[in-house]
Amino acid sequence: MLTHRVETIKTVKTIASTMIGAAAVGLVALSTAGTAAATTADDAFISQMDGLGISFSSPAEAVREGHPVCRELASGKTGTDVATEVLKQTNLTSHQAAYFVVDATKAYCPQYAWQLT
């Protein structure tokens, strides 16, 4: 049973790492694109979450949930570490957890984007 749990955790970390790496490549591409129709960071984050099918009780809750990603990255954790925590603490899929971390980083703390790969 423990071996199965360890293998499951390794698989989740591998999936999260791969997805975060792929999403981070998109983040870098987007960060260099023009921002003619730019919205506020909160609006952009909420829109991304809606697009991923991630719902919150209110827009304010979505914003509150996104900011801890920055604190975790600021403490030295990798994007994979943070996505793994999100995955464990929520009912999000690995895809959603990875993009939650990437989109929160893009919206609120792009200076930590390098930690996502």
N, C-alpha and C positions, 0 to 999 in steps of 0.2 A: 504494500500500500504506500509506504513512504517513498519507495523507488518511483512509483507511478506519479506521486505528487511532485517529486523533484524533476522528473522528466517533463511534466506538465508546465512547471514554472520555467524550465529552460526553453520550452517551446514558446511560451507566452513572451519571454524576453526576446527571443529571436524574432518573432513576428513583430513585436513592438519596435525593436531596433530597426528592422528592415523598413517598416512603414514610416517611422520617424525620419529615417535617412531619405526616403523617397519624397516625403512631404517637405523636408527641409530644402531639398533641391528646388522644389516649387516655390518655397518661401524666398530663396535667394533670387530666383527669376522674377518673382513678383516685386521684390523690393527694389529691383532696378528698373521696373516698368514705370511708365508715366502715371501720374495720379490726377488726371484732369477731373475725374468724377469722384474724388476721394470723399469718404464719409468719416465721421468720428470713429475713434478706435472701438468704442463700445458698440456702435451700430454695425461696424464691420464684423466684430466678433459674434454678435448676436445673429447676424445674417448667416455667417458661416455655420454656426451651430444649428440653425433652422435647416440649412441645406443638407446637413448630415443627419437630420432627424433626431437631434438632441434637444429635448425640451426642458424648460425650467418653469418654475411657478410664476416667475416674473422676469422682465428684462434686468431688473436690479439684482436678482439672484444669479443670473447668468454672469453678470459682471463680477459679483462677489466670488463666484466659483472660479473664474478665470485668473484672478490676481495671485492666488497661492502658487500657481505654476511658476511665476517669476521669483517668488521667495525661495522655492525649492531649487531653481536653477542658480539663483544668487548664492545659495549655500554650497554650491559645487556639485550638485547632482546632475547627472546626464539627462537628456530628454527621455531616454529609454527607462531610466530609473523612475522618473516622474510619471511616465505613461503606465508603467507597471503598477505604481501606487494607485493611479486613477482607476485602472482596470480592476484592482482588488477592492476598491472602496465604492464602486458604482456598479450599475448593471449595463454599462456601455460595452460595446463590442471592442475587440482589439483595434479595429479600424477607427472607430469613433474615438477611443482613448488617445490613439496616436495623433489624430487630427485635432483633438481638443487641446493637446499640449502645443502642437505646432501653431494653431490659430491663436491661442492665448499669448504665445511668445510673439507672434507677428504683431498682434494688437497692442500688447502692453509692455513688452520688454525685448524689442528686436536686438538689443545689444547682446543678448544671450543666444542668438540664433546659432552661433558656432557650436554650442553645446548639444545641438539636436542631431548632429551627424556622428 
